[in-house]
Structure formats: C-alpha cells, structure tokens
Amino acid sequence: MKKRGFEIVTTYQNQGIRLPIRATKQAAGYDFEAAEDIVIPSVIKQWMQHKGDLTKSLKPTLIPTGIKAYMQEDEFLQLANRSSNPLKRFLMMGNGVGIIDADYYGNDANEGHIMFQYINFGMTDQVIKKGERIGQGIFLPFLKADEDQEQTKATRTGGFGSSGGN
C-alpha cells in the first residue's frame, strides 16, 4: 500500500513534468517546479496603473505544478516559499503557507492539482520559467481535538479552495 507521494496530473502527462524531490539527504521539503511559464506582475506597477486602487492590484498569481499528492488521512502537505524568493525576487506566498489536505487528491474538479500562489512586491514583473523551482512541500501529521465530530464533517466536492467557508 502506498503511503505518500506524488503523481503527475492527467492534463500534464507527457509534458516533461518532474516529480518533486528533496535536494539533499537532510532536506525536509520536496522541491516543486513550475509546470509552465508564468508572469507574476508587480503589484507596484499594477497599483500605479490603477491609480492607487489596491483592490485591483493585490490578487495572487497561481503557478501550476502539474503535480498532485497522495497521503494518509491524518497527514497534510504544507506548501512553503523558497527562502530565496522574497530576498531576491520579492515574491511572497499570498496565503502565507499552503495546506493540501489528504482528500484534495483525486477530487473531481481538478484531480488535486497543486498550485502555489504568489504576490510580487517588487518593482518589475517576475517571469517564472517551466521547470524552475518555485516552492517546497513538507508532509506532516496532524492531531484532532477530543471533541472532533467526524459525522459532522462535509465531504470534499471540489478542487482549489473548496473546503467551504468564504
């Protein structure tokens, strides 16, 4: 029985997508690569173009990886920024830290396709090339509260951002 790992999303099969790997023996995170070329626009440039209206300039850019992850039901995959992205490229993850739940894998909406979301706080647009490392994923266990009621939990019915709420 497979416990945890990565697979290529069907729509990215035969497109040269590489599964995430750890760069060193002691690395906790698996390096994810961009599945296609993406431009992450500068929020400063956008802000200036929209005459200071931040509501139009602070939308994160989704970077597809072409990867989905399977894991045990009491685990999640934490998505984290590369340490060089904020320092060298002014790229911050729009959600701070991404959480991929076990039931995200194989969902009907997008098969569990993992995407990183970035905001560019630099002065110029940033171009991410296909195959460029964009972030890392770390498999982690989680604990449930004593009062957690399994029967009241909904079943995931969609993909990205589909677990409910706003």
N, C-alpha and C positions, 0 to 999 in steps of 0.2 A: 504494500500500500504506500502510495506517495504521500509524504507529509507536508512539504512546502517546496515551492519552486516557481519557475517562470515558464511561460509559453508565449508564442507569437500569436497575436490576434489574427483571425482569419483574413481580414481585409489587407493585412500587411505581409501575408505569406509570399514568399519568392521575391521580396523587395530588399534583400540584403540586411534585414534587421538582425542584430546580435542580442542574445540574451544577456541580462545584467550579470556582471561578475564582480568579485571583490578584487581590488587592485593589489593587495598584499595579504600575507598569511594572517596578520593581526587585524585587518580591517573589519569593522562591524558592518559597514554598509556595502551594498551592491550598487555599482555604478550604472545609472540609466543613461541612454543616449537618445538624442532626438531622432525621430523616425522620418523627418522631412525638414527641409529648410524653412525657417520661420523668422520673421522680423518682429522684434519686440520694440514697439515705438517708445520714444522718450516721452514721459508724462510732462516734462517741462515744455517740450516742443508742442505737444497737444494742448497744454494749458494756455500757452501763448496764442495758438491758433484759435482757440475757443474763447479768447478774451477773458481768461481767468475763471471760467466755469469748470470747477473741479469734477462735477458730476459726469462730464463727458470725457475726462482725461484719466481717471483712475481705474479703468477697467483692466483686470489682469489679462494677459495673453496665455492661452492654453497651448502647451507644447506636447504634441502626441509622441508617445514612445513606441507604439505598436506592440506593447507588452501587456500581458495580464498575469496575475499572481494567484496561485492556489496555496492554501494553508489550512491549518486545523481551526475548528470553530472557536477556540479560546485564544486565538492569535490575531494580530493585525500587522500590516506592513506600514511602517512610518516612513513618509517621504520627507526628505530634508534637502536643503540647499547645499550646494558645494561651497566650501569655505572661501574659495576664490571669487565667486560670483559677485557678492556685494563689494568686496575690496577692489577688484579690478574692472568690473563691468557695470556696477551699480544696479545689479539685479537682485530683487528680493522676492521671496515667495509671497504671493498675495494672501494666502491663507496661513502663513507662518510655518505650519507643519501640516503635511497632508496625512490623512488616515485612510488606509484602504482596509475595509472590513472583509472578513472571510467570505461573506455572502455577496460581495461585489463581483466575485469571479463568476463568469458564465451567465451574467444577467442578460435578459432578452434585449435590452435597449442598446448595449454596446459591447457585450461579451466580457465586460470587466476591463476594458481598455484603460490603462493608467496614463494620466496626463499630469504634467506639472504646470502650475500657474505662476507666472512671473509678472512683476511690475518693474519697469525700467526707470529709475530715478536719476539717470544720467542726462547729459545734455544732448546726446546723439542716439539715434536708433541703434539697437544691437541686433546683429544678424547671427542667428544660430544655424549652423550647417548640419545636415543629416549626418549622423554618426558622432556628433560632438557630445561629450559628457555634459549632462545638464543638472543632475542631482543624484541622490542616492536613496536607497530603500533599506530599511532595517526591520527584520522580522522580530516581533516582540510578543510575549504573552500578556494577557490582562486578567484582572480579577473582577469578580462580580460581588455586589453587596449582598448581605444576608437576606435582605428583603426583596431582592430582584425577583420579579414575577415573569417567568418565561411565557406563560399563556397570554400575557397582555402585549407581547411584542409583535409588531407587524412583520410580515414577510416582505423582503425587498422585491419591488416590482419594476424597478427601472435602473438606469445607469448613473452617470455622474450627478452627484447632489440629490439623490432620490430617496434618502432615508427618512424624509419627512421634514416638517417644520417650514421655515421661510426660505 
